[in-house]
Amino acid sequence: MRTAFAALLLCLASGAVAQSPGRLYDQEEIGELLYGVRQELAEIPEVGWNAYVLDHETGNSIFARADLYRAAGDGDQSLGKERLAMVQFLNRIYLNDLSIGDTLVLPTHLGLDPRAYAPFPRRYEGAAEFDKLFIIDKGVQAWAAYENGDLERWGLVNTGAIDSQTPAGRYNFNWKELDRISTLSPPGERWRMRWVFNFYHERGIHVHQYRMPIGEPASHGCVRLITDDAKWIYDWAEPWRTTAGTGARGLASANGRVLEQGTTVLVLGDGEEPVDGPPARFEWNGDKPSLRVVDLPAHPYEVPPGTDQQRTFDRKRRQAAATS
């Protein structure tokens, strides 16, 4: 596994941010990092977190980093660097930039399935009845996919910028297209979106692959994804079924009446969007760090409906429940 991750040089665990306008995630490297290891969910150990302050008796940062790499690699510096790739990503720091006195947040277990380090709970009991549930959290700028309440996968997003925020609420995946040119493209430009999956038809808001500034809301309302995520969600989520066909037909399916909704989508974290740099990955109680984890609603249907489609099907569910 490559461990350069030069695109992630942003801030130390202490929170000092290096402002780098226009810096982008390296989507290939992020995909390699987040999906390179897979374990059974029940076999992933619980992870604790500790603050590690870089230090060495000589005051030499190179020696201090070498000690860190050896400790992480059980004596093997190269293995240690590889195991610390996730640490580098979570702390948003290039390890070779660490100096004496810098603070790094280290997990108690390295090299696990990336769900071990997710900003979402591994089990969402309120979603146990949902075959599939997709969640976008604007506060942590990340997404999660659940199957029958178990976390299946997670990744990064860029939601809408401050003047074009992605609206919070409950939605459903509707129609999808492999390749689409944004209707917001300025004259003379073609903003190409790939692996597009719509979840708010009336406003043309989708999840899709696109270039991603590091950590911050940046879109015109859509939700940007890295390539691996966009491909995976495109195949994983279920589209709607209308009288004009399924959502796999793309926008043409919107010409019919909705017969069956697609996978439920929750957009959470309204008002929590980061405005001065990437979202904090850790919370601190004194000098003790812990991973910031999204507080999910007790049940997905507690999230207010975002469109008339959801309101219509909510009413149908209540009617069915009353007559059963």
C-alpha positions in Angstrom: 0.0 0.0 0.0 1.3 3.4 -0.9 1.7 5.8 2.1 2.7 9.1 0.5 -0.8 10.7 0.8 0.7 14.1 -0.1 -2.9 15.3 -0.8 -3.7 15.1 2.9 -1.2 17.6 4.3 -3.6 19.8 6.3 -3.5 19.8 10.1 -2.2 18.2 13.2 -4.4 16.6 15.8 -4.0 19.7 17.8 -6.2 21.5 15.3 -3.7 23.8 13.6 -4.9 24.1 10.0 -2.7 25.0 7.1 -5.0 26.9 4.7 -4.5 25.4 1.2 -7.3 26.7 -1.1 -8.0 24.3 -3.9 -6.1 21.3 -2.5 -7.8 18.1 -3.6 -8.1 14.6 -2.3 -6.2 12.0 -4.3 -9.2 9.8 -5.0 -7.2 6.7 -6.0 -5.1 6.7 -2.8 -8.2 7.3 -0.6 -10.0 4.4 -2.3 -7.0 2.2 -1.7 -6.8 3.2 1.9 -10.5 2.9 2.8 -11.2 -0.4 1.1 -7.9 -2.3 1.2 -8.9 -4.5 4.2 -12.1 -6.3 4.9 -13.2 -8.3 8.0 -16.4 -9.6 9.3 -18.0 -6.8 11.3 -18.4 -8.9 14.4 -14.7 -9.7 14.4 -13.5 -6.1 14.3 -12.2 -5.2 17.8 -13.3 -2.0 19.5 -10.7 0.7 19.1 -9.5 3.2 21.7 -7.5 6.4 21.1 -4.4 7.9 22.7 -2.5 11.1 22.2 1.1 10.6 21.1 3.5 13.4 21.4 6.5 13.1 19.2 9.7 13.2 21.3 13.3 11.9 21.4 16.1 12.3 23.9 18.2 13.9 21.2 15.6 16.5 20.2 15.9 15.2 16.6 12.6 14.8 14.7 14.0 12.2 12.3 15.0 9.9 15.2 11.6 10.6 16.8 9.7 9.6 13.7 11.9 6.5 13.3 10.9 5.4 16.9 7.2 5.9 15.9 7.5 3.8 12.8 9.4 1.0 14.6 6.8 0.9 17.4 3.9 0.7 14.9 5.7 -1.9 12.8 6.8 -4.1 15.7 10.4 -3.2 15.0 10.0 -2.8 11.2 10.1 0.8 10.1 8.7 0.1 6.6 5.8 -1.9 8.0 5.2 0.8 10.6 4.8 3.4 7.9 2.3 1.2 6.0 0.3 0.6 9.2 0.2 4.3 10.0 -1.4 5.2 6.6 -4.9 5.3 8.3 -3.4 7.4 11.2 -2.0 9.8 8.7 -5.4 10.1 7.0 -7.4 10.5 10.2 -5.0 13.1 11.6 -4.7 14.9 8.2 -0.9 15.1 8.5 1.9 13.9 6.3 4.0 11.8 8.7 7.3 13.1 7.3 6.3 16.6 8.4 6.0 15.6 12.1 8.3 17.5 14.4 9.3 17.2 18.0 6.4 18.3 20.1 3.7 17.6 17.5 0.6 15.6 18.7 -0.7 12.6 16.8 -3.9 10.6 17.7 -3.2 6.9 17.6 -5.7 4.1 17.7 -5.1 1.1 20.0 -5.3 -1.2 17.0 -3.7 -0.7 13.5 -4.4 -2.3 10.2 -8.1 -3.1 10.8 -11.1 -3.0 8.5 -11.6 0.8 7.9 -15.1 0.5 9.6 -13.1 0.3 12.8 -12.3 4.0 12.4 -15.6 5.2 11.0 -17.3 8.4 12.2 -20.5 6.3 12.3 -21.6 3.6 14.8 -21.1 0.1 13.6 -24.6 -0.9 14.5 -27.7 1.3 14.0 -30.5 -0.6 15.7 -33.2 1.9 14.5 -32.4 0.9 10.9 -32.6 -2.9 11.5 -35.8 -3.1 9.4 -34.1 -1.4 6.4 -32.5 -3.7 3.9 -30.4 -0.7 2.9 -30.0 2.8 4.3 -27.8 5.6 3.1 -26.7 8.4 5.4 -24.9 11.7 4.6 -23.7 13.7 7.5 -22.7 17.3 6.8 -21.0 17.9 10.1 -18.4 15.2 9.6 -18.5 15.4 5.7 -18.9 11.7 5.4 -21.4 9.0 4.3 -22.4 5.6 5.6 -24.2 2.6 4.1 -26.1 0.3 6.4 -27.6 -3.1 5.7 -30.2 -4.3 8.2 -28.6 -1.9 10.7 -25.0 -3.0 10.2 -22.4 -0.6 8.9 -21.5 -1.9 5.4 -19.2 0.9 4.2 -18.3 4.5 4.7 -16.5 7.3 2.9 -16.0 11.0 2.3 -18.2 13.6 0.8 -18.2 17.3 -0.1 -21.7 18.6 0.5 -23.1 22.0 -0.7 -21.1 25.2 0.0 -22.4 27.8 2.5 -24.4 29.6 -0.2 -25.8 26.4 -1.8 -26.2 24.0 1.1 -27.4 20.4 0.6 -30.8 20.4 2.3 -31.2 18.2 5.3 -34.0 15.7 5.5 -35.2 12.3 4.5 -35.2 11.3 0.8 -34.9 8.2 -1.4 -32.7 7.4 -4.3 -34.6 8.0 -7.5 -33.0 7.7 -11.0 -29.4 7.1 -12.0 -27.1 7.9 -15.0 -23.5 6.8 -15.6 -22.5 10.1 -17.1 -24.2 13.5 -16.9 -23.3 17.1 -17.6 -24.4 19.5 -14.9 -27.2 21.9 -15.8 -25.3 24.5 -13.7 -22.3 24.4 -16.1 -21.4 28.0 -17.0 -21.2 29.0 -20.7 -18.4 27.3 -22.5 -17.8 24.7 -19.8 -19.1 21.2 -19.3 -19.1 20.0 -15.6 -19.1 16.3 -16.0 -20.6 14.2 -13.3 -20.1 10.4 -13.3 -22.0 7.6 -11.5 -24.9 10.0 -10.8 -27.6 8.9 -8.4 -30.4 11.4 -7.8 -32.1 11.7 -4.4 -34.0 15.0 -4.8 -35.6 15.1 -8.2 -37.3 18.5 -8.1 -34.1 20.3 -7.3 -31.7 18.1 -9.3 -29.6 17.1 -6.3 -27.5 13.9 -6.6 -24.6 12.0 -5.3 -21.9 11.7 -7.9 -18.1 11.5 -8.6 -16.3 14.8 -9.0 -13.1 16.4 -7.9 -13.1 16.9 -4.1 -11.5 19.8 -2.1 -10.2 18.4 1.2 -12.8 18.1 3.9 -15.0 21.2 3.2 -18.4 21.7 1.7 -17.8 22.8 -1.9 -20.6 21.9 -4.3 -23.7 23.6 -5.6 -25.9 21.4 -3.5 -25.0 17.9 -4.8 -22.9 15.5 -2.8 -19.5 14.8 -4.3 -17.9 11.4 -3.9 -14.5 9.8 -4.7 -14.5 7.4 -7.7 -14.6 4.1 -5.8 -17.5 5.3 -3.6 -19.6 6.6 -6.5 -19.2 3.4 -8.4 -20.0 1.3 -5.4 -23.1 3.3 -4.4 -24.3 3.3 -8.0 -24.4 -0.5 -8.0 -25.4 -0.9 -4.3 -28.4 1.4 -3.9 -31.9 0.6 -5.3 -33.6 3.2 -7.6 -37.3 4.0 -7.6 -39.8 2.2 -9.7 -42.3 4.3 -11.6 -45.0 3.7 -14.2 -42.4 4.8 -16.7 -39.9 2.2 -15.6 -37.1 1.9 -13.0 -34.6 4.5 -12.1 -32.0 2.6 -14.1 -33.6 4.3 -17.2 -32.3 7.6 -15.9 -34.3 10.8 -16.0 -36.9 9.2 -18.3 -38.3 7.3 -15.4 -39.3 10.6 -13.7 -42.1 10.9 -16.3 -44.1 8.3 -14.5 -45.8 8.0 -11.1 -43.7 6.6 -8.3 -44.8 3.0 -7.5 -42.0 2.0 -5.2 -39.3 4.1 -3.6 -35.6 3.5 -3.8 -33.2 3.2 -1.0 -33.8 5.6 1.9 -31.4 8.5 2.2 -30.9 10.6 5.3 -29.1 14.0 5.1 -28.1 15.0 8.7 -26.0 17.6 10.4 -27.8 20.8 9.3 -26.0 23.8 10.7 -23.0 21.7 11.7 -21.1 22.1 8.4 -17.4 23.1 8.9 -16.8 26.7 7.7 -13.1 27.2 8.7 -11.4 24.1 7.3 -12.1 20.4 7.5 -14.3 19.0 10.2 -12.7 17.8 13.4 -12.2 14.0 13.4 -11.6 13.9 17.2 -13.1 15.2 20.4 -11.0 16.0 23.4 -11.7 15.5 27.1 -8.6 17.2 28.6 -5.7 15.4 27.0 -7.7 12.3 26.1 -9.0 12.1 22.5 -11.9 10.1 21.2 -13.2 9.6 17.7 -16.0 11.9 16.7 -19.0 9.7 15.9 -22.3 10.8 14.4 -25.3 10.7 16.8 -28.0 9.0 14.7 -31.8 9.5 15.2 -33.6 6.7 17.1 -35.3 5.7 13.9 -34.8 6.9 10.3 -38.5 8.0 10.0 -37.9 10.5 12.7 -36.0 12.6 10.2 -38.5 15.0 8.6 -39.4 14.2 5.0 -37.6 16.3 2.4 -40.0 16.2 -0.5 -43.6 15.5 -1.4 -42.6 11.9 -2.4 -41.6 11.1 1.2 -44.7 12.8 2.6 -47.0 10.8 0.3 -45.4 7.5 1.2 -45.3 8.4 4.9 -49.1 8.9 4.6 -49.5 5.5 2.9 -47.5 3.8 5.6 -49.6 5.3 8.4 -52.8 4.3 6.6 -51.5 0.7 6.1 -50.5 0.6 9.8 -53.9 1.8 10.9 -55.8 -0.9 8.9 -53.5 -3.8 9.8 
